[in-house]
Amino acid sequence: MPRFRAWRAPLLGLFFPLLMQAQALALEAPEGRVVLTLSGKVGSPNQGKNAAFSMAMLERLPQHSYTVQTPWYPTPMTFTGPLMRDVLAAAGAQGEKIIAVALNDYKTELPFSDAIKLEPILARLLNGKPMAVRDKGPLFIIYPSHLHAELSSQLYFNRSAWQLTRLVVE
């Protein structure tokens, strides 16, 4: 697996713009409550200038699960959700940085390249169950620290916004 990852990241960097163009052509309108809004450099808006996602839309994207130890839970937990890069691609978003905004207006900044190379997920499930707001939901940025020890650092924990509601792409 490490060898595959070593050559996969540069290829993703090359093909990501093409993938985004293909996926961004048909971003559907959200059904039900909007749980995530992408604003800024969004190429395929579906709600004004923004790309809005309902939970059902996020569920239809390919799902990934990471079992990781975080500072917020006493034992390793399993988080499941779409890759951040898939959500960005669906919205046709491209930029240099992403500002993640939580329900309480907490903001954290991460390089756009994190979404491509490091493969964080927008976790919507915690141990197989939807995350309530009181459990850091409905969405939580989770990095794959189980695959890369360097992601178990304060830098990446600071980028792991919970109660995520907005991504601003600049």
Secondary structure, DSSP 8 states (H G I E B T S, - for coil): -HHHHHHHHHHHHHHHHHHHHHHHTT-----S-EEEEEEESBSS-SBTTBEEEEHHHHHHS-EEEEEE--TTSSS-EEEEEEBHHHHHHHTTB--SEEEEEETT--EEEEEHHIIIII--EEE-EETTEE--GGGT-S-EEE--TTT-GGGSSHHHHHH--BSEEEEEE-
